Amino acid sequence: MAGRSTRSIFFRKRPSEGAQAVLEVRQRLQRHCWRKILIALIDTSQPTLLSPARISLFWNSAQFDAFACNGPVWIKLHARNWKSAKRRITADAGKDVYVEKPMGNVLEEAKAARDAVLQNKVIVQVGTQHRSEPYQIAAHDLVQTGVLGDVTKVEMVWNYHGPRWRGRPETELIREEDTDWRKFLLNKPYRPFDPQVYCEFRLYKEFSSGIPDQWMSHGIDLVHWFMNDSFPKSAVAHGGVFAWHDGRENADTFQALLEYPKGFLVSYSTSFGNDAPGFTRYMGKNATLVNFGGEGSPRYQLVEEKGTHEDNPDIDRNRASKYVLLPGETRLPPMGIDDLTLGHIANWFECIRSRQQPHCTVREGFAHSVACMMATEAYWSGRKQYWDTSTETFSDRGPAA
């Protein structure tokens, strides 16, 4: 569900077998167990089933309370016929939603989706799942105590060595007659069938921004949560295709700098040409919170800010430090975590029942989408982007002096 499952899944009302039976989504899909879960296959990999009649059938079915899908599909459902969105994703239809990250990569579509959710009071969980993981929660709570002092910079470096998102074997096998290409394009301008675009859409700028959409969205969402500051004032970005000259449009090497209203700078960087160790650092005047590893790593260490390397090259030995551990834990957590954790899905189910807001609401999903869209626009335009809070738009025109 979190990050790799693109299938759209509908959950039957109030499963008699309890929440655990519903949470074992992946295992049930693999075993083709249909008693409590029905696969709708509204999915970018199965666009032949994206007919309006089929979508309407599931949206309006009284059998289902909730709908889970990936972000692009959800936004495209809105973009396809926005006038009917109120009917398709409303409290009247009784449909709560788990939507993958990023919540959107077209600003007006993301705003429209957010507004529909808020108007109709449905429960939406956006799939930046690290908000529901125990070590991330512990690190977040530590930051809220003020132990870091004034944070002026957040540095994030996540790397990978390989032609990410290129080379799916289906690309060599699929033919246009196996698809409904026009339904795959939905509201995008028509282009001739391209199996690489179809199977590896994250590499093509009309469908995805690549690194910002897929990776930065996770990191910047944690920054927003930890720092309690949701929309950047401005963003610049640079990068290019430096490692893998395989026809991809989106960068394989990318860096963005974002300034936030509270007065700190976020540096995000990814290279697909070198797997140097990843890290994240929240740099305060009193202490630094270091996250060792790439996306989702549970290993955090708090390091005292004392002295300078200029005065003492070995100052690190004199700085007190401690790892962030859960109550009762004595062993260090790993430096990575897979996408199969169930906490975020569990939180969504709890909120479906309680009608409380989940860990990553549509507001937070909209905020991380804005940050990624600003960085993407800055990259492609070569111009600094500024967020206008009054109009909820961004452009390369800075605030009036």
Residue pairs with C-beta under 8 A, 6 or more apart in sequence:
1 25
1 26
1 68
1 98
1 127
1 339
1 344
1 345
2 100
2 127
2 129
2 339
2 340
2 341
2 344
2 345
3 100
3 101
3 127
3 129
3 339
4 339
5 25
5 26
5 70
6 43
6 44
6 45
6 70
6 73
6 100
7 29
7 39
7 40
7 41
7 43
8 39
8 40
8 41
8 42
8 43
8 67
8 68
8 69
8 70
8 73
9 25
9 29
9 37
9 38
9 39
9 40
9 67
9 68
9 69
10 37
10 38
10 39
10 40
10 58
10 61
10 63
10 64
10 66
10 67
10 68
11 22
11 36
11 37
11 64
11 65
11 66
11 68
12 36
12 37
12 38
12 63
12 64
12 65
13 63
13 64
13 65
14 65
15 21
15 22
15 36
17 36
19 346
19 349
21 36
22 36
22 37
22 349
23 342
23 345
23 346
23 349
25 37
25 345
26 340
28 36
28 37
29 37
29 39
38 63
38 64
40 49
40 54
40 58
40 67
41 49
42 49
42 50
42 54
42 55
42 58
42 69
42 73
42 77
43 49
43 69
43 70
43 73
44 70
44 72
44 73
44 184
44 201
45 199
47 179
47 180
47 181
47 183
47 184
48 179
48 180
48 183
50 180
50 183
50 184
50 186
51 183
52 80
52 81
55 77
55 88
56 88
58 64
58 67
59 67
59 87
59 88
59 89
59 93
59 95
60 87
60 93
62 94
64 94
64 95
65 94
65 95
65 96
65 352
66 95
66 96
66 97
66 98
66 123
66 348
66 352
67 95
67 96
67 97
67 98
68 97
68 98
68 99
69 97
69 98
69 99
69 100
70 99
70 100
71 99
71 100
71 101
71 102
71 103
71 104
71 126
71 127
72 105
72 207
72 208
74 97
74 99
74 100
74 103
74 113
75 103
75 104
75 105
75 106
75 109
75 110
75 113
76 186
76 187
77 85
77 88
77 89
78 85
78 89
78 109
78 112
78 113
78 116
79 106
79 109
79 186
79 187
80 186
80 187
82 112
85 112
85 113
85 116
86 116
86 119
86 120
87 93
88 95
89 95
89 97
89 113
89 116
89 117
89 120
89 122
90 116
90 120
90 122
91 120
91 121
91 122
92 120
95 122
96 122
96 123
96 124
96 348
96 351
96 352
97 117
97 122
97 123
97 124
97 125
98 124
98 125
98 127
98 345
98 348
99 124
99 125
99 126
99 127
99 365
100 126
100 127
101 126
101 127
101 128
101 213
101 217
101 218
101 221
101 365
101 368
102 212
102 213
102 217
102 365
102 368
102 369
102 372
103 110
103 113
103 114
103 126
103 362
103 365
103 366
103 368
103 369
104 110
104 113
104 365
104 366
104 369
105 208
105 209
105 213
105 369
105 372
105 373
105 376
106 373
107 370
107 373
107 392
107 393
107 394
110 366
110 369
110 370
110 373
111 366
111 392
113 362
114 362
114 363
114 365
114 366
117 124
117 362
118 362
118 363
123 348
123 351
123 352
123 355
123 357
123 358
124 358
124 361
124 362
124 365
125 344
125 345
125 347
125 348
125 351
125 358
125 359
125 360
125 361
126 360
126 361
126 362
126 364
126 365
126 368
127 344
127 360
128 217
128 218
128 221
128 222
128 360
128 364
128 365
128 368
129 296
129 339
129 341
129 343
129 344
130 136
130 218
130 221
130 222
130 295
130 296
131 137
131 221
131 222
131 225
131 344
131 359
131 360
131 364
132 341
132 343
132 344
132 346
132 347
132 359
132 360
133 296
133 298
133 337
133 341
133 343
133 344
134 298
134 326
134 343
135 298
135 299
135 300
135 324
135 326
135 333
136 222
136 296
136 298
138 300
138 324
138 325
138 326
139 226
139 289
139 291
139 300
139 324
140 222
140 225
140 226
142 289
142 300
142 302
142 324
143 226
143 227
143 282
143 289
144 228
147 284
147 286
147 287
147 302
148 282
148 283
148 284
148 285
148 286
148 287
148 288
148 289
149 284
149 285
149 286
149 287
149 305
150 263
150 284
150 285
151 227
151 264
151 282
151 283
151 284
152 263
152 264
152 265
152 283
152 284
152 285
153 264
153 265
153 266
153 267
153 281
153 283
154 223
154 227
154 264
154 265
154 266
154 267
154 280
154 281
154 282
154 283
155 267
155 279
155 280
155 281
155 283
156 219
156 223
156 266
156 267
156 268
156 269
156 279
156 280
156 281
157 269
157 270
157 276
157 278
157 279
157 280
158 215
158 219
158 269
158 270
158 278
158 294
158 295
159 270
159 271
159 272
159 274
159 275
159 276
159 277
159 278
159 294
160 270
160 271
160 272
160 275
160 294
161 272
161 273
161 274
161 275
162 272
163 243
163 244
163 246
163 248
163 252
163 272
164 252
164 272
165 200
165 202
165 203
165 210
165 214
165 248
166 200
166 203
166 244
166 246
166 248
167 200
168 199
168 200
170 195
170 199
171 195
171 196
171 198
171 199
171 200
172 195
174 195
174 198
174 199
175 195
176 193
179 193
179 198
181 193
181 198
182 190
184 198
185 191
188 206
188 207
189 206
191 197
196 203
196 247
197 204
197 207
201 207
201 208
202 208
202 210
202 213
202 214
202 250
203 210
203 247
203 248
203 249
203 250
204 248
204 249
204 250
205 249
205 250
205 380
208 214
208 250
209 250
209 372
209 373
209 375
209 376
209 379
210 248
210 250
210 251
210 252
210 254
211 239
211 250
211 251
211 252
211 254
211 270
212 254
212 256
212 372
212 373
212 375
212 376
212 379
213 372
213 376
215 270
215 295
216 254
216 256
216 268
216 270
216 371
216 372
216 375
217 368
217 369
217 372
218 295
218 296
219 268
219 280
219 295
220 258
220 266
220 268
220 368
220 371
220 372
221 360
221 364
221 367
221 368
222 280
223 229
223 266
224 230
224 364
224 367
224 368
224 371
225 364
226 282
227 260
227 262
227 264
227 282
228 262
229 260
229 261
229 262
229 264
230 363
230 364
230 367
231 260
231 261
231 367
231 370
231 371
231 387
231 389
232 258
232 259
232 260
232 266
232 370
232 371
232 374
232 387
233 259
233 260
233 261
233 386
233 387
234 258
234 259
234 374
234 384
234 385
234 386
234 387
234 398
235 256
235 257
235 258
235 259
235 371
235 374
235 375
235 377
235 378
235 384
235 385
235 394
236 256
236 257
236 378
236 384
236 385
237 254
237 255
237 256
237 257
237 375
237 376
237 378
237 379
238 254
238 255
238 379
239 251
239 253
239 254
239 255
239 379
240 251
240 252
240 253
241 248
241 249
241 250
241 251
241 252
241 253
242 252
242 253
242 273
243 252
243 253
243 271
243 272
243 273
243 274
244 252
244 272
244 273
251 379
252 271
252 272
252 273
253 270
253 271
253 272
253 273
254 268
254 269
254 270
254 379
255 267
255 268
255 269
255 270
256 266
256 267
256 268
256 269
256 375
256 378
256 379
257 265
257 266
257 267
257 268
258 265
258 266
258 268
258 371
258 374
258 375
259 265
259 266
260 266
268 375
277 292
277 293
278 293
278 294
278 295
278 297
279 290
279 291
279 292
279 293
280 290
280 291
281 288
281 289
281 290
281 291
282 288
282 289
284 305
285 305
286 304
286 305
287 302
287 303
287 304
287 305
288 302
288 303
288 305
289 300
289 301
289 302
289 303
289 324
290 300
290 301
290 302
290 303
291 297
291 299
291 300
292 299
292 300
292 301
292 335
293 299
293 334
293 335
293 336
294 336
296 336
296 337
297 334
297 335
297 336
297 337
298 333
298 334
298 335
298 337
299 323
299 332
299 333
299 334
299 335
300 323
300 324
301 321
301 322
301 323
301 324
302 321
302 322
302 323
302 324
303 319
303 320
303 321
304 319
304 320
304 321
305 319
306 315
306 318
306 319
306 320
307 315
307 318
307 319
308 315
309 315
309 316
312 318
323 332
325 332
325 333
344 359
344 360
347 358
347 359
348 358
350 356
350 358
351 357
351 358
370 387
370 394
373 394
374 385
374 387
374 394
375 385
377 385
377 394
378 384
378 385
381 396
383 396
384 396
384 398
385 394
385 395
385 396
386 394
386 395
386 396
386 397
386 398
386 399
387 393
387 394
388 394
388 395
388 399
